[in-house]
Amino acid sequence: MPATPITANEPDPMTLPLYLASQSPRRLQLLAQIGVEPSLLLPGDEEDPEALEAVTPGELPANYVQRVTAAKLRAAVARHRRRGLAPGAILCADTTVALGRRILGKPADAAEAAATLALLSGRTHRVLTAVALQLGRRHWRSLQVSRVSFAVLPPAVIRAYVASGDPFGKAGSYAIQGALAAWVAHIDGSHSGIMGLPLFETAQLLRRAGVETSL
């Protein structure tokens, strides 16, 4: 879909900042790879961002990740307005891991992390990342789906990885850029998408909003 022309009462987006409404350092690093340096637009103490990630019973993974991303964007737009910040484009994303129809979120504790990794061992799962961008009254969305195949994970490897602390705060209880990458047998999709922000799709959205990238 072609970008909507800017109306007379909307500033040129080239002059506007980009706000990243995400607490993920990985997303910030990925944007830096394409020459984009956003301002962070993080939730305040009065907000409960984790509540936005609650799964509705029976919800399919693709529907879930897109719904959560849309909710995060609405919250970010309201936050931007409350704080009286300068006009700009607002970027949000959310990543989930799915095994079949089952959504594997962030582990609550070590036992859940170990159980999740045991489920993924020797199997192929999906990593879904939804991206949403809003500028004024216009918004753009994208969904990227990758498939990741793990070799069989020995129990000792799972125990050591959980003990490292790396699974916590991560959907599916692992990070593709972490030590467990040594057990990833195959990837079909976007490495940056698995990390949390698919750069191809994100760069396309940014360009449609008029935000410059390095290439």
Secondary structure by P-SEA (a helix, b strand, c coil): cccccccccccccccbbbbbccccaaaaaaaaaacbbbbbbcccccccccccccccccccaaaaaaaaaaaaaaaaaaaaaaacccbbbbbbbbbbbbcccccccccccaaaaaaaaaaaccbbbbbbbbbbbbccccccbbbbbbbbbbccccaaaaaaaaaaccccccccccccccccccccccccccccccccccaaaaaaaaaaacccccc
